[in-house]
Amino acid sequence: MTEAERIVLSGVSKFYGEVLGVNNVDLRIGPGLTGLVGPNGAGKSTLMNLMAGLIRPTQGRVRVLGISPGNPEALFRKVGFCTQWDTFPPGATGQSLLEDTLMMHGLARRTARERAMEALETVGLTAAAGRRIDAYSKGMKQRVKLANALCHSPQVLILDEPLNGLDPQGRSEMIDVLKELAGHGHYILVSSHILHEVDLISDTIIMMHGGRVVAEGTIRDVRQEIVDQPVQILIRCDRPKRVAARAFEMAHVVGARILDQGGGVVVSTRDGQAFFAELPHIVLEENLAVETVVPADEDVRAVYDYLIGPEGGP
């Protein structure tokens, strides 16, 4: 994939005076849904603002599908940005906000009106199109920000905490919209400090801490690179104690924990492949009824805790 087909950051650092925003970041981001995760203050918003051209790096180079942030007219045709802050023009309605945005992109008013309604329909705000945004709920404001970011059909969407304030149904609907856009070849970067949400939406992840990128890739790939932590494997079956007993016969198994309800066991092993190879023999020899065998730590929270510590602590 060429640079013109990626979002590229090369040796990028950003300092606010003596305060570090991001430090020496190198990234190559392709199409699909990319989750940007880390605690507050990790540098997520700074990184997104750099990609959106809202700030310039202190050092390094940023290119979005081959376009420099120094060419804002070309960049803004390709990029839609959704800030985490709820700031809107006084008196604006959902429809007027999007119409004004589209006319700034050069569309005639009639076309802008049609495109605005299409975007509002995408996020489920058709009925509230004529209402003032300052009367919207927090969830509705999140939706209109997303509509404003995507109304000009950008190829890249940069969304800073877009799920904040949404109820469960709203989150599910928003995730469906993002997945559909990603499925059509869009580049979608979503930040969140709520780690389990990232599992629901992301094809790949970028983990940040202290202004640095500490890991990137799919959850599975990142987990497999963490060789100093035993692999956790969940087996749900009718006799978990027998699985635990047999597991402890293997030299590479370092622990086994029976679940509280007794419906399964989590085995900790330093050689996941060897355990998976031996498990079918145990099942047959013990005549077990097995419901599920899955990795228990291939999720964003587990991987982040392994790399950084719980909640980004020591």
Order of alpha helices (4+ residues) and beta strands (2+ residues): beta-beta-beta-alpha-beta-alpha-beta-alpha-alpha-alpha-beta-alpha-beta-alpha-beta-beta-alpha-beta-alpha-beta-beta-alpha-beta-alpha
